[in-house]
Amino acid sequence: MYEPVTTDQIVFTVKGNDSESKLKGPLTTGVSLPQNAVKKVTNLYLNHEGNDLIAQFKPLSFWPDGSIQWVLIDFEGRTGDRLIVGWGDEKSQTKHDQEISLIKTDEHYEICTGVMRAKINRRKFSLIQAVELGTRSKNGGFVSEINIFQKDLCDTWVRIEESYQDGSTTRRLYGMGGCCYASLARDEYAVEVEEEGPLRTVLCLRGAYEADIGMHHYSGYRPLKWIIRLHFFAGHSQVRVLHTVIFSANPREVKISEIGLRIPVASESLTNYSLGTESIKTENIKNGLYFLAHQRSKCEYILDSFTTNGEKNKVCQGQQLDGWVEWSDNKRRVGVAIKNMAEEYPKAFGVSNEGLDVFLWRSNNFDSHLDYSRYSEEVAWHEGEGVYADGLGSAKTTEYSLCFSSGKETTKEVLSRSLRCPVVVSELENGRCAPLLGNSVQFPDRYPESERMLAGYVDWMARQISSEEWYGYLDYGDVLSTWDDDNNTWEFRGRWGWSNSEWDPRHAVWLYFLRTGHVDSARLAEAMSRHSEDVDTCHFHPLRPYWVGGSFRHSTDHFGDEPCSSHTFVDNWVDHYYLTGDGRAREVIEQAGNFFLKYRWVEDSRFSFSLRSIANAFRGLIYAYEVTSNRKYFDRANEIFTVVARAQNADGSWHKRFQITSDERLPDQLPYGMATEGATLATELGTTPPFTDDEFCALGPPYTNLIRELPHEELKGYQTHYLLIGLERFHKLTSRTDAAECYLRAVDWFCGGRDVFDNEHALRHSYYGALCGPLAYAYYLTGDIRYLETGRVLLRDLRDQQDWSEDLSRSGSIAMNSMGLSLVFFGVPPLLDAMCKAGLEE
């Protein structure tokens, strides 16, 4: 059986890139704890160089025995710090001198960090209603010294376009368009305390953007929704903001030209701005002038000035803005920093003597819009597509930081740190071997060739993002899925486009960070998870509510094929939540859990189960239960296990399309070629015709043979990999004997049968090495080393497949496939761990 590690401390370091400052600041990290080690957070302590540090501890999940599995730790640190998380007898935490206080009134929340007091309006959106800087007196009261602003005028808006005219006779007019403001939708506005602690407190604001139309009957139109999370830190005048925008309009009719936020800090004295560019630019702001720094692409920005009469002058241009701007007068400084500003272009800063504008999206020209419509109204089954979808319900989160100071103290260093915040890396094996599917410690000395394979594959994918310029507001964090060998480029048609939720390369990058401590990998993993959680997932859909919480299938759009269970992979979201405590990640995990709760079935031979669909629902429900502790998710997962166990064939396999009403476990019909569970169901219901001969032929070989039904043996194999990783998670959670037996029968099928260990059969069904993980767990369950010996054969085959040519577009890849990256990481690290424990060489 799998044995948890037992020890009483974990050592970790704070890491950043060499060029980054060592400014001390707030840090948040998730740490996994051994089973049965810590029952309460009061048993934990954080130590640096022999001294206990002030820290905030929050449990994120629990082991089956009730002990804490993951804990979130807030503390202050700097790059290079080496710290110990330990546990023992219960002890009281030392209080921070500037501990956060939170006061709730009917009108507002008042939050004090010791050096800053802010008010958040509870009745009408204004982001932050008022900001004051000062000190805390001995009696605990706040002494205000500088008013940053108090006018309740912060607002966020979206500018939409709802018309088109070609200059001749073609015209479309769907609505009035114009600006939509968060402050107008007062009845939909709400504020809640999401986290409250002495070192970090998070307020979550929710609402909608309402169109500002003063005439006739057009009031109440709300085409987009938003969620804003404000993070406050003890002893700091910095606010970390996560600003999520959800598209809730008709994508065919509504385009976006601007998403902005205004921070009003008007001044009658001389004002200046400083802008982070290749060399910091500082300039006086003359009355009537407005400066716009616009990151138009990954490698181009333009800084323009505008006069009140509209005259425009180019000040300068360059490749990349650093991502921050500071406004100042003789008393105050206000700074803003946008994370991944160049990568998620087009974004911009606007500055005048009246304050700052932050553009989360700003069109490059009159014809350039943020477009959530589908590329085509037709669904191309002949190009592998399934069921129509568009961007209704897709979202995007932008992270930015606000920093306030007196006129004498610059915010630049704090802003720069927020853009490249240090990361926390566990040093010891028990810290790095976090309980995430596919994770293990690194073995650079014992298994150097395999570690080279893993590193090379991740490097290849990161290099593709850079060389292929997969950047932009909706694109950054995703990768293309399929390589076209004939044309030596990435395919971009039909289903062969963005990976979206085609397996989980994001999970692979998180595991790579855990195993190596590479800072850039942590930052890439977070960007990829944010994209997956927001852009690739449906969060709102009044027309098809059953889509909410599901992820869109791979397509040339990020949202062009229906959200479906078979393509909703939450593993990376769980990584993101456990390692950072991110509130948005947890919210989306719970959305997915509710999506999986909708999964239903009938025992009717006219209809077929999709193995990968029910497998992802099974695993996703287990994750939702672990994260939320809500029993409804576990109960439904348990029901699904009963069905899955009944569906298993006598030889241990499953059919990728099955039914549990017959001994053969097959439905009446086999609509071969259906791309998704939705396309298959529509065919089975008779509401759409099955594949035509023309559609089959257009797909190319082997479909040109017009085979309508596959032989039963060809229905077995790869979709079982979706199920095995969930079965492993289920067994670790429950220790059920029937789950272990079900699991072992399946692994034995991959090996050719019980006690057969046919390596050729295992190689045919290795699925980019995903089978390596189940072979390792089968070894833990049985102690039979032959599982590992078969795994070693698969491992050698993977290494032989890897490209190490001088062609940088290929070097490091396995079959030029980004999906394969996640499968390799689900399988290979746990196999290496088991091989090490068994004393096997590479």
C-alpha positions in Angstrom: 0.0 0.0 0.0 0.9 3.6 -0.4 2.7 4.8 2.8 2.5 8.6 3.7 5.8 10.2 4.7 6.0 11.1 8.4 8.3 13.9 9.8 7.8 17.0 11.8 9.1 19.7 9.6 9.3 21.0 6.0 12.1 23.3 4.8 11.5 25.7 1.9 13.2 28.7 0.3 11.9 31.9 -1.3 13.1 32.1 -4.9 13.1 34.7 -7.6 15.0 35.5 -10.7 18.5 36.9 -10.2 17.6 40.3 -11.5 14.8 40.8 -8.9 15.1 42.9 -5.8 15.2 41.4 -2.3 12.5 43.7 -1.1 10.6 42.1 1.9 6.9 41.7 1.3 3.8 39.6 1.7 4.0 36.0 0.5 1.3 33.3 0.3 1.9 29.6 -0.4 0.2 26.3 0.0 2.1 23.5 1.8 1.1 19.8 1.9 1.4 18.1 5.3 1.9 14.4 6.0 -1.2 12.3 6.9 -2.1 12.2 10.6 0.5 14.9 11.4 -1.5 18.1 12.1 -5.0 18.2 13.4 -5.2 22.0 14.0 -3.4 25.0 12.7 -2.4 26.0 16.2 0.0 23.1 16.1 1.9 24.8 13.3 4.8 27.3 13.4 7.0 29.1 10.9 10.7 29.6 11.7 13.5 31.6 10.0 17.0 31.3 11.3 15.9 30.1 14.7 13.2 32.7 15.2 9.5 32.0 15.0 7.9 34.3 12.3 4.4 35.8 12.4 2.3 33.7 10.1 -1.3 33.1 9.1 -2.4 29.5 8.7 -5.6 28.3 6.9 -6.5 24.7 6.1 -7.4 24.1 2.5 -8.2 20.3 2.6 -8.1 17.3 4.9 -6.9 13.8 4.8 -9.5 11.0 5.3 -8.5 10.8 9.0 -9.4 14.5 9.5 -5.8 15.7 9.7 -4.8 18.7 7.6 -3.6 17.8 4.1 -3.0 21.2 2.6 -2.5 24.4 4.6 -2.2 28.0 3.2 0.5 30.1 4.9 0.8 33.9 4.8 4.0 35.6 6.0 6.5 38.2 5.1 9.7 37.3 3.3 12.2 38.1 0.6 14.1 36.2 -2.0 16.8 34.0 -0.5 15.0 33.4 2.8 15.1 29.8 4.1 12.3 28.8 6.4 10.9 25.9 8.3 7.3 24.9 8.6 7.1 22.7 11.7 4.5 21.2 14.0 4.3 20.0 17.6 2.5 21.1 20.7 -0.2 23.7 20.4 1.1 27.3 20.7 -0.3 30.8 20.4 0.8 32.9 17.4 2.6 36.2 18.0 0.5 39.1 16.8 1.7 41.4 14.0 2.3 45.0 15.0 0.0 46.1 12.2 -2.6 43.4 12.3 -5.5 43.9 10.0 -8.8 45.1 11.4 -12.1 44.9 9.6 -15.2 46.9 10.6 -18.6 46.3 8.9 -21.3 49.0 8.9 -24.5 49.3 6.9 -22.7 51.5 4.4 -19.3 50.1 4.0 -16.5 47.8 5.1 -13.6 49.7 6.7 -10.3 47.8 6.5 -7.1 49.0 8.3 -3.7 47.5 7.6 -1.9 49.6 10.2 -0.5 52.0 7.6 -3.5 52.3 5.4 -7.3 52.6 5.9 -9.7 51.9 3.1 -13.4 51.9 2.8 -15.4 49.6 0.5 -18.9 50.8 -0.3 -21.5 48.1 0.3 -24.3 49.8 -1.5 -22.8 51.0 -4.8 -19.6 50.0 -6.6 -16.7 52.3 -6.4 -13.8 49.7 -6.1 -12.3 51.5 -3.1 -14.4 54.3 -1.8 -11.7 56.1 0.2 -8.0 55.6 1.0 -6.0 57.2 3.8 -2.4 56.7 4.8 -1.3 57.0 8.4 -0.3 55.1 11.6 -2.0 53.1 14.3 -2.0 54.7 17.7 -1.2 52.8 20.9 -4.9 52.4 21.7 -5.5 50.7 18.3 -7.1 53.7 16.6 -5.9 54.9 13.1 -4.3 58.3 12.8 -4.9 59.6 9.3 -2.0 61.7 7.8 -2.6 61.7 4.0 -5.9 61.5 2.1 -5.3 59.7 -1.2 -8.9 60.1 -2.3 -12.3 60.2 -0.6 -14.8 61.0 -3.4 -16.2 57.5 -4.1 -15.5 58.0 -7.8 -13.6 54.9 -8.8 -15.4 53.0 -11.5 -14.9 50.3 -14.0 -16.5 50.2 -17.4 -16.8 48.3 -20.7 -17.3 49.9 -24.0 -19.3 47.8 -26.4 -20.1 47.9 -30.1 -23.4 46.6 -31.4 -23.5 47.9 -35.0 -21.7 47.5 -38.3 -21.7 49.5 -41.5 -19.5 48.8 -44.6 -19.7 52.3 -46.1 -22.2 51.2 -48.7 -25.6 49.5 -48.2 -24.7 46.8 -45.7 -25.7 47.7 -42.1 -26.3 45.8 -38.9 -27.8 47.4 -35.8 -28.4 45.2 -32.8 -28.4 47.8 -29.9 -27.2 51.1 -28.8 -23.6 50.1 -27.8 -21.6 52.6 -25.8 -20.2 52.5 -22.2 -21.5 50.2 -19.5 -20.6 51.0 -15.9 -20.3 48.8 -12.8 -21.7 51.6 -10.6 -25.1 51.6 -12.4 -26.1 48.0 -11.6 -26.7 48.7 -8.0 -29.2 45.9 -7.3 -26.8 43.3 -8.6 -23.8 44.6 -6.6 -22.7 42.6 -3.5 -19.6 42.5 -1.2 -18.6 39.6 0.9 -15.6 38.8 3.1 -14.0 35.8 1.4 -11.0 35.5 3.8 -10.4 37.2 7.1 -7.0 37.0 8.9 -4.5 39.1 10.7 -2.0 39.2 7.8 -4.2 39.0 4.8 -7.9 39.7 4.2 -9.8 39.3 1.0 -13.0 41.0 0.0 -14.9 39.7 -3.0 -17.1 42.2 -4.9 -19.6 41.0 -7.6 -21.8 42.8 -10.0 -22.6 43.6 -13.6 -21.8 46.3 -16.2 -25.0 48.3 -17.1 -25.3 50.3 -20.2 -25.4 54.1 -19.7 -28.3 55.0 -22.0 -30.2 58.1 -20.8 -33.0 58.1 -23.3 -36.1 56.0 -24.0 -36.6 52.4 -22.7 -33.1 51.0 -22.9 -32.3 51.0 -19.2 -31.2 47.8 -17.4 -29.1 46.3 -20.2 -26.2 44.4 -18.6 -24.1 42.6 -21.3 -21.2 41.6 -19.0 -20.7 40.6 -15.4 -17.6 41.0 -13.2 -16.0 39.7 -10.0 -13.2 41.6 -8.2 -11.2 40.3 -5.3 -9.3 42.8 -3.2 -6.3 41.4 -1.2 -5.2 43.6 1.8 -1.9 42.9 3.7 -0.9 43.8 7.2 1.6 46.6 7.4 1.3 47.4 3.7 -0.4 50.1 1.5 -0.6 47.7 -1.4 -3.8 46.1 -2.7 -3.6 43.0 -4.9 -6.6 42.9 -7.3 -8.0 40.0 -9.3 -10.5 41.4 -11.8 -12.7 38.9 -13.6 -14.9 39.9 -16.5 -17.6 37.4 -17.7 -19.1 37.8 -21.1 -22.9 37.4 -20.7 -24.2 39.0 -23.9 -25.0 37.6 -27.3 -21.6 37.0 -29.0 -23.1 37.4 -32.5 -24.2 40.9 -31.7 -21.8 42.4 -29.1 -18.1 43.2 -29.5 -15.9 44.9 -26.9 -13.5 47.8 -27.7 -12.5 48.7 -24.2 -12.4 47.4 -20.6 -11.2 50.1 -18.1 -10.9 51.2 -14.5 -10.6 54.8 -13.3 -8.7 55.8 -10.2 -9.5 59.5 -9.6 -6.8 61.4 -7.7 -7.2 64.9 -9.0 -4.6 67.5 -7.9 -4.3 71.3 -8.2 -0.5 71.1 -7.8 2.1 70.0 -10.3 1.7 66.3 -11.2 4.1 63.8 -12.7 4.0 60.3 -14.0 6.7 57.6 -14.2 6.3 54.7 -16.6 8.2 51.4 -16.5 9.7 51.0 -20.0 13.1 49.8 -21.2 14.3 52.8 -19.3 12.0 54.4 -16.7 10.3 57.5 -18.2 9.3 60.4 -16.0 7.5 63.5 -17.2 5.4 66.4 -15.8 1.7 66.3 -16.7 0.6 69.7 -18.0 -3.0 70.8 -17.5 -5.2 69.4 -20.2 -2.7 66.7 -21.3 -3.6 63.0 -21.3 -0.9 60.3 -21.8 -1.8 56.9 -23.1 0.8 54.1 -22.9 -0.6 51.3 -25.1 0.9 47.8 -25.2 -0.4 47.0 -28.7 1.2 43.6 -29.1 3.7 41.4 -27.3 6.6 43.4 -28.8 5.2 46.9 -29.4 4.0 49.7 -27.3 3.3 53.3 -28.2 3.2 56.3 -25.8 1.0 59.1 -27.1 -0.2 62.4 -25.6 -3.6 63.9 -26.3 -4.8 67.5 -25.8 -8.3 68.5 -24.8 -9.1 69.3 -28.4 -8.1 65.8 -29.6 -4.6 66.6 -30.9 -2.4 63.5 -30.8 1.3 63.4 -30.6 3.6 60.3 -30.4 5.9 60.6 -27.4 7.9 57.4 -27.9 7.5 53.7 -28.7 9.3 50.5 -27.9 8.9 46.8 -27.4 7.5 46.1 -24.0 6.2 48.1 -21.1 7.4 46.8 -17.8 3.8 46.8 -16.6 3.7 49.6 -14.1 2.9 53.4 -13.9 3.1 55.8 -11.0 1.1 59.1 -10.6 2.4 61.7 -8.1 2.0 65.2 -6.8 3.8 66.9 -3.9 1.8 64.9 -1.3 0.7 61.5 -2.8 1.8 58.7 -5.0 -0.5 56.2 -6.6 1.0 53.3 -8.6 -0.6 50.5 -10.7 1.1 47.4 -12.0 -0.6 44.9 -14.5 0.8 41.4 -14.4 1.6 39.9 -17.8 0.8 43.2 -19.5 2.7 42.4 -22.7 1.7 38.7 -22.8 -2.0 39.6 -22.5 -2.1 42.5 -24.9 -3.7 44.9 -25.8 -3.6 46.7 -22.5 -2.9 50.3 -21.6 -2.3 52.9 -19.0 -3.8 56.4 -19.1 -2.6 59.3 -16.9 -3.6 62.9 -16.5 -3.6 65.4 -13.6 -7.0 63.9 -12.7 -5.7 60.4 -12.0 -5.1 57.1 -13.6 -6.9 54.9 -16.1 -6.2 51.1 -16.3 -7.2 49.4 -19.5 -7.6 45.6 -19.1 -8.4 45.6 -22.8 -8.1 48.5 -25.3 -8.5 48.0 -29.0 -5.6 48.8 -31.3 -7.8 50.5 -33.9 -11.4 51.2 -34.9 -11.9 47.8 -36.5 -10.2 45.8 -33.7 -12.6 44.3 -31.1 -12.6 41.6 -28.5 -14.9 39.1 -30.2 -16.6 36.2 -28.4 -18.5 34.9 -31.5 -17.8 31.6 -33.1 -15.7 31.5 -36.2 -18.6 29.8 -38.1 -22.3 29.1 -37.6 -21.8 25.6 -39.2 -20.5 22.7 -37.1 -17.8 20.9 -39.1 -18.2 17.2 -38.3 -16.0 16.6 -41.3 -13.2 18.4 -39.4 -13.9 16.6 -36.1 -16.1 19.2 -34.4 -19.0 18.2 -32.2 -21.7 20.6 -30.9 -22.0 24.4 -31.5 -20.8 26.7 -28.8 -19.6 30.3 -28.6 -18.1 32.6 -26.0 -21.3 33.3 -24.0 -20.1 32.6 -20.4 -16.4 32.7 -21.1 -14.4 34.9 -18.6 -11.0 36.5 -18.2 -9.2 37.4 -15.0 -6.6 40.2 -15.0 -4.3 40.6 -12.0 -3.1 44.1 -11.1 -1.8 45.8 -7.9 -2.5 49.2 -6.5 0.0 50.9 -4.3 -0.3 54.2 -2.3 2.4 56.2 -0.6 3.3 59.7 0.5 4.9 62.1 -2.0 8.4 61.3 -0.7 8.2 57.5 -1.0 8.2 55.9 -4.4 6.0 52.9 -5.2 8.2 51.6 -8.0 10.0 48.8 -6.1 6.7 47.5 -4.6 5.1 47.5 -8.0 8.0 45.7 -9.7 7.9 43.0 -7.0 4.2 42.5 -7.5 4.9 41.8 -11.2 7.5 39.2 -10.5 6.6 38.0 -7.0 9.0 35.5 -5.5 7.8 31.9 -5.2 8.1 29.4 -2.4 9.9 26.1 -3.1 10.1 23.1 -0.8 13.6 21.7 -0.3 13.0 18.4 1.4 11.6 15.3 -0.3 8.5 15.2 1.9 7.7 18.8 0.9 8.2 18.3 -2.8 6.3 15.1 -2.9 2.9 16.8 -2.5 -0.2 14.6 -2.8 -1.0 15.6 -6.4 -1.8 13.0 -9.1 1.5 12.2 -10.9 3.8 14.0 -8.5 7.1 12.7 -7.1 10.4 14.0 -6.1 13.1 14.5 -8.7 15.8 11.9 -9.5 18.5 13.8 -11.4 21.3 11.4 -10.3 19.6 8.1 -10.3 17.4 8.5 -13.5 19.2 11.3 -15.5 17.8 10.2 -18.9 14.2 10.2 -17.7 14.6 13.5 -16.0 16.2 15.0 -19.1 13.1 13.7 -21.0 10.7 15.5 -18.7 12.7 18.7 -18.6 13.1 18.7 -22.4 9.4 18.2 -23.0 8.4 21.2 -20.7 11.1 23.3 -22.3 9.8 22.5 -25.8 6.3 23.6 -24.9 7.5 26.8 -23.3 9.6 27.5 -26.3 6.6 27.0 -28.6 4.7 29.6 -26.8 7.5 32.1 -27.3 8.5 31.2 -30.9 4.9 30.8 -32.2 3.8 34.0 -30.3 0.9 32.4 -28.5 0.1 35.6 -26.7 -2.9 37.9 -26.3 -5.8 38.6 -24.0 -7.7 35.4 -24.8 -4.8 33.3 -26.0 -2.0 33.5 -23.4 -1.9 30.4 -21.3 -3.1 28.1 -24.1 -1.2 26.1 -26.7 -2.1 24.6 -30.0 -2.8 20.9 -30.0 -1.9 19.2 -33.3 1.1 19.5 -35.6 0.7 19.2 -39.4 3.8 17.3 -40.6 2.9 17.8 -44.3 3.0 21.6 -44.0 5.5 21.7 -41.1 3.3 24.0 -39.0 0.5 23.8 -36.3 -2.9 22.9 -37.6 -5.7 25.4 -37.3 -9.0 24.1 -38.6 -12.0 22.5 -37.1 -11.2 20.7 -33.9 -7.5 21.0 -34.6 -6.7 24.3 -33.0 -6.3 25.6 -29.4 -5.8 22.8 -26.9 -8.4 24.4 -24.5 -9.2 21.4 -22.3 -7.6 18.6 -24.3 -6.1 16.7 -21.3 -4.0 18.9 -19.0 -0.6 20.2 -20.0 -1.1 22.9 -17.3 -1.0 20.1 -14.6 2.3 18.9 -16.1 3.9 22.4 -15.7 2.7 22.6 -12.1 4.3 19.2 -11.4 7.5 20.3 -13.1 7.7 23.3 -10.8 7.1 21.2 -7.7 9.8 18.7 -8.8 12.4 21.3 -9.9 11.6 24.6 -8.1 12.0 26.5 -11.4 10.5 30.0 -10.9 9.5 30.6 -14.5 7.6 27.3 -14.5 5.5 28.4 -11.5 4.6 31.6 -13.3 3.8 29.8 -16.6 1.7 27.3 -14.7 -0.3 30.0 -13.0 -0.9 31.8 -16.3 -2.0 28.6 -17.9 -4.4 27.7 -15.1 -5.9 31.1 -15.1 -6.6 30.8 -18.8 -8.1 27.3 -18.3 -10.3 28.4 -15.3 -11.6 31.4 -17.1 -11.4 31.5 -20.9 -11.8 27.8 -21.5 -14.7 27.3 -19.1 -18.4 28.3 -19.2 -19.4 30.4 -16.2 -22.8 31.8 -17.2 -25.4 30.5 -19.7 -29.1 31.3 -19.2 -29.9 29.4 -22.5 -28.1 26.2 -21.7 -27.5 26.2 -17.9 -26.2 22.6 -18.1 -23.0 24.0 -19.6 -22.0 26.1 -16.6 -18.9 24.8 -14.9 -17.9 22.7 -17.9 -14.9 23.3 -20.2 -14.9 23.8 -23.9 -13.4 21.2 -26.2 -10.4 21.8 -28.4 -11.2 24.1 -31.4 -10.0 27.0 -33.4 -11.9 29.1 -30.9 -11.3 28.9 -27.2 -15.1 28.3 -26.9 -16.2 26.8 -30.3 -17.2 23.3 -29.2 -19.6 22.5 -26.3 -18.5 22.3 -22.7 -18.5 18.6 -21.9 -17.4 16.3 -19.1 -15.0 14.4 -21.4 -12.9 17.6 -21.8 -13.2 19.1 -18.3 -9.9 18.5 -16.5 -9.8 20.1 -13.1 -6.4 18.7 -11.9 -4.5 21.9 -12.7 -7.2 24.0 -11.0 -6.7 21.9 -7.9 -2.9 22.4 -8.2 -3.4 26.2 -8.5 -5.7 26.3 -5.5 -3.6 24.1 -3.2 -0.3 25.9 -4.1 -1.7 29.5 -3.9 -5.0 29.5 -2.1 -6.5 31.4 -5.1 -10.2 32.2 -4.4 -11.1 32.2 -8.1 -9.6 28.7 -8.6 -11.7 27.4 -5.7 -14.8 29.0 -7.1 -14.3 27.4 -10.5 -13.6 24.0 -8.9 -17.0 24.2 -7.1 -18.6 25.3 -10.4 -17.2 22.2 -12.0 -18.3 20.0 -9.1 -21.9 21.2 -9.7 -21.5 20.7 -13.4 -20.4 17.0 -12.7 -23.4 16.6 -10.4 -25.6 17.1 -13.4 -24.1 14.0 -15.1 -26.9 11.5 -15.5 -27.6 8.2 -17.2 -30.3 5.7 -18.1 -29.9 1.9 -18.4 -31.3 1.8 -21.9 -29.5 0.0 -24.7 -30.5 2.7 -27.1 -28.0 5.0 -25.5 -24.3 4.7 -24.7 -22.1 5.9 -21.9 -18.9 7.8 -22.9 -16.1 6.2 -20.8 -14.0 9.4 -20.7 -17.0 11.5 -19.9 -18.1 9.5 -16.9 -14.4 9.1 -15.9 -13.8 12.8 -15.8 -17.1 13.3 -13.9 -15.9 10.7 -11.4 -12.5 12.3 -10.8 -13.9 15.9 -10.8 -16.4 15.0 -8.1 -13.7 13.5 -6.0 -11.7 16.7 -6.3 -14.7 18.9 -5.5 -15.3 16.9 -2.4 -11.6 17.1 -1.3 -11.6 20.9 -1.8 -15.0 21.8 -0.3 -15.6 18.9 2.1 -19.2 18.9 0.8 -20.5 15.3 1.0 -22.8 15.6 -2.0 -19.8 15.4 -4.3 -18.5 12.3 -2.7 -21.9 10.6 -2.6 -22.3 11.2 -6.4 -18.8 9.9 -7.1 -19.6 6.8 -5.1 -22.7 6.2 -7.3 -20.6 6.6 -10.4 -18.1 4.1 -9.1 -20.9 1.5 -8.8 -21.8 2.1 -12.5 -18.1 2.0 -13.6 -17.5 -1.3 -11.7 -20.6 -2.8 -13.3 -19.4 -1.7 -16.8 -16.0 -3.4 -16.5 -15.6 -6.3 -18.9 -14.6 -9.7 -17.6 -11.1 -9.2 -19.0 -10.7 -6.0 -17.0 -11.2 -3.6 -19.9 -14.0 -1.1 -20.7 -15.5 -0.1 -24.0 -15.1 3.5 -24.8 -18.9 3.5 -25.6 -20.7 1.1 -23.3 -24.0 0.3 -21.7 -24.6 -1.8 -18.5 -27.9 -3.4 -19.6 -26.3 -6.5 -21.3 -23.6 -9.0 -20.6 -21.6 -7.6 -23.5 -21.8 -4.2 -21.9 -22.5 -2.6 -25.3 -25.3 -0.4 -26.6 -27.6 -1.3 -29.5 -25.9 1.0 -31.9 -22.3 2.2 -32.3 -22.3 5.6 -34.0 -18.6 5.4 -34.7 -16.9 8.7 -35.3 -19.0 10.9 -33.1 -16.7 13.5 -31.6 -18.3 14.3 -28.3 -20.9 12.8 -26.0 -23.3 15.5 -27.2 -22.9 14.6 -30.8 -23.3 10.9 -30.1 -26.4 11.5 -28.0 -28.0 13.7 -30.7 -27.4 10.8 -33.1 -28.9 8.2 -30.7 -31.9 10.4 -30.1 -32.4 10.7 -33.8 -32.4 14.5 -33.6 -29.5 14.7 -36.1 -28.4 12.3 -38.8 -25.3 10.2 -38.3 -22.1 10.9 -40.3 -22.6 11.2 -44.0 -20.3 9.5 -46.5 -19.0 12.9 -47.5 -18.2 13.8 -43.8 -16.4 10.6 -43.3 -14.3 11.0 -46.5 -13.4 14.5 -45.6 -11.9 13.4 -42.3 -9.4 11.4 -44.3 -7.9 8.0 -43.6 -8.9 5.7 -42.0 -12.4 7.1 -42.1 -12.5 6.9 -45.9 -13.1 3.2 -45.4 -16.6 4.2 -44.3 -16.5 1.8 -41.3 -19.7 2.5 -39.3 -19.0 0.1 -36.4 -15.6 -0.7 -35.0 -14.8 -4.2 -33.9 -15.4 -4.6 -30.2 -11.7 -5.1 -29.4 -10.9 -1.7 -31.0 -13.3 0.0 -28.6 -11.0 -0.9 -25.7 -7.9 1.0 -24.5 -7.2 4.6 -24.5 -10.2 6.1 -22.7 -9.5 3.8 -19.8 -6.6 6.1 -18.9 -9.1 8.8 -18.1 -10.7 6.5 -15.6 -7.6 4.9 -13.9 -6.3 8.2 -12.5 -9.7 8.8 -10.9 -9.8 5.3 -9.6 -6.4 5.8 -8.0 -7.6 9.0 -6.3 -10.8 7.2 -5.2 -8.9 4.3 -3.6 -6.5 6.6 -1.8 -9.5 8.4 -0.4 -11.5 5.4 0.7 -9.1 2.4 0.9 -11.9 0.2 -0.5 -11.0 -3.3 -1.5 -13.4 -3.4 -4.4 -11.9 -0.3 -5.8 -8.4 -1.8 -5.6 -9.6 -5.0 -7.3 -11.3 -3.0 -10.1 -8.1 -1.0 -10.6 -5.8 -4.1 -10.7 -8.1 -5.9 -13.2 -7.8 -2.9 -15.5 -4.0 -2.6 -15.2 -3.7 -6.3 -15.9 -5.7 -5.9 -19.1 -3.1 -3.4 -20.3 -0.4 -6.0 -19.5 -2.2 -8.7 -21.6 -4.1 -10.3 -18.7 -3.5 -11.4 -15.1 0.2 -12.6 -14.7 0.8 -12.3 -18.4 2.9 -9.0 -18.6 2.9 -8.7 -22.4 5.1 -5.7 -22.9 4.1 -5.4 -26.6 0.4 -5.1 -25.5 1.3 -2.5 -22.9 3.3 -0.5 -25.5 0.4 -0.4 -27.9 -1.8 1.1 -25.1 0.8 3.2 -23.3 -0.8 6.5 -24.4 2.2 8.8 -24.2 3.3 7.0 -21.0 0.1 7.6 -19.1 0.1 3.9 -18.3 3.3 4.2 -16.3 1.4 5.7 -13.3 -1.1 2.9 -13.0 1.7 0.4 -13.3 3.4 2.1 -10.4 0.3 2.1 -8.2 -0.4 -1.5 -9.1 3.1 -2.3 -7.7 2.2 -0.5 -4.4 -1.0 -2.4 -4.2 0.5 -5.9 -4.8 4.3 -5.7 -4.3 4.7 -7.4 -7.7 7.8 -5.9 -9.3 6.8 -7.1 -12.8 4.5 -4.1 -13.1 7.6 -1.9 -12.7 9.6 -3.9 -15.2 6.8 -3.4 -17.8 6.8 0.3 -16.9 10.6 0.4 -17.5 10.0 -0.9 -21.0 7.4 1.9 -21.6 9.8 4.5 -20.2 12.6 3.4 -22.5 10.2 3.6 -25.5 9.2 7.2 -24.5 12.8 8.3 -24.3 13.5 6.7 -27.7 10.5 8.7 -29.2 11.7 12.0 -28.0 13.2 14.4 -30.6 16.7 15.7 -29.7 17.4 17.2 -33.2 18.8 20.7 -33.7 15.4 21.9 -35.0 14.2 24.1 -32.1 10.6 23.7 -33.2 10.9 19.9 -32.5 13.7 19.4 -30.0 12.4 18.0 -26.7 9.0 17.0 -28.0 7.4 13.6 -28.1 5.3 13.3 -31.3 5.0 17.1 -31.5 2.0 16.9 -29.2 1.2 19.2 -26.3 -1.5 16.9 -25.0 1.2 14.2 -24.6 3.0 16.4 -22.1 0.2 15.9 -19.5 0.1 12.2 -20.1 3.8 11.8 -19.6 3.6 13.7 -16.3 0.6 11.7 -15.1 2.7 8.6 -15.7 6.4 8.9 -15.5 7.2 10.7 -12.2 5.2 8.1 -10.0 6.9 5.3 -12.0 10.3 6.7 -11.2 9.4 7.0 -7.5 8.2 3.4 -7.4 11.4 2.2 -9.3 13.5 4.0 -6.8 11.7 2.4 -3.8 12.1 -1.0 -5.5 15.8 -0.5 -6.2 15.4 -0.6 -10.0 17.8 1.2 -12.3 16.8 3.2 -15.4 
